[in-house]
Amino acid sequence: LIAGGLLLAATIRYGTGEFSKGVIEHYVINYHIIGFSFYDQHVLNHNSLLYEHSFGRSSAGFFEQILDLILRPLQLNWSAASFENRDYNMIPLRIGSNFEGNAFGTLLFTFYRDFSYMGVVLGGSLFGYFTCKAYLKSAINWRFMALLLLLLYSWFTGMMVSPIEQGYFWFSVVFLLVISRFKVGKNE
C-alpha cells in the first residue's frame, strides 16, 4: 500500500497523471543511480569542484552553513562548502549516451571533497563504526535506537543526497546528545 501510494504521488508530481516509463526512470532509477554516476563523472574530470578539497568543511555541513549565514552581511566572498557543493551539483551533466541530469551529491561526494580517497575510507569507516555502536547499544537505550535510525536513514539517503551536509542530520545528533544528559526512564 505504501509503495502504491508513493507511485501514485510520483505520477501526480511528475505531471502525467498516469503510471509511465518516465515516472519509473525519474523517481526510481535516476534518484538511486544518478548520484553515483554523477560522482564517477566528476572523479574523471580533474577540473571538478571535487578536487578542490574542503578539508572537513563539507562534512561540517550545518555548522558551517550557520557561519556562512552570519558572515554574509560582511560580504567576505566566502561560502560554506556544502553550499558550494549544492550549487555545483545542480549544474546538469551528460551521463550516458542520451541522459543529462544533476544530483544533490552523495556521501561519497562529501567524503571525497573533504580528503580525497582518504576521506572516503575514513568517513565511511567512522560512519560504519558509529552505526555499529548505535546498533549494539540500541537494545538497552532508546537514545541509541534513535541514533541508529538516524544513521540508517542517512546511509540510505546518502545514495541520493549527502545527509551530513544537511541541517536535519547535525541538528538531530546535537539534539540526541543534549537529551541524553537527562534521565527519562527508570533504567536510564
Residue pairs with C-beta under 8 A, 6 or more apart in sequence:
7 19
7 23
10 23
10 26
10 27
11 17
11 18
11 19
11 20
11 23
14 20
14 22
14 23
14 26
14 27
16 22
16 23
30 101
31 160
32 159
32 160
34 95
34 101
34 102
34 103
35 103
35 104
35 105
35 106
35 108
35 109
35 159
35 160
35 161
36 106
36 108
36 159
37 95
37 96
38 89
38 93
38 95
38 101
38 102
38 103
38 105
38 106
38 109
39 50
39 103
39 105
39 106
39 108
39 109
39 112
41 93
41 95
42 48
42 49
42 50
42 93
42 109
43 50
43 112
49 84
49 85
49 88
49 113
50 109
50 112
50 113
52 113
53 113
53 114
53 115
53 116
54 81
54 84
54 113
54 114
55 114
55 115
56 114
56 115
57 64
57 80
57 81
57 82
57 114
58 81
58 82
58 85
58 109
58 110
58 111
58 113
58 114
58 162
58 165
59 110
59 111
59 114
59 123
59 164
59 165
60 81
60 82
61 80
61 82
61 110
61 162
61 164
61 165
61 166
61 167
61 169
61 170
62 82
62 165
62 166
62 167
62 169
62 170
62 171
63 170
64 80
64 81
64 82
65 80
65 82
65 83
65 167
67 80
68 78
68 79
68 80
68 83
71 78
81 113
82 110
82 162
82 165
82 166
85 105
85 109
85 110
85 113
85 162
85 165
86 104
86 105
86 165
89 102
89 103
89 104
89 105
89 109
90 102
91 102
92 100
92 101
92 102
93 100
93 101
93 102
94 100
95 101
103 160
104 160
104 161
104 162
105 161
105 162
105 165
106 158
106 159
106 160
106 161
106 162
107 123
107 124
107 127
107 154
107 155
107 158
107 159
107 162
107 163
107 164
108 120
109 162
110 123
110 162
110 164
110 165
111 119
111 120
111 122
111 123
111 124
112 119
112 120
113 119
114 123
115 122
115 123
127 151
127 154
127 155
130 147
130 151
131 148
131 151
131 152
131 155
133 144
134 144
134 145
134 147
134 148
134 151
135 148
137 144
138 144
138 145
138 147
138 148
139 145
140 187
141 188
142 184
142 185
142 188
143 176
143 179
143 180
143 188
146 176
147 173
147 176
150 169
150 172
150 173
150 176
153 163
154 163
154 164
154 169
157 163
163 169
164 170
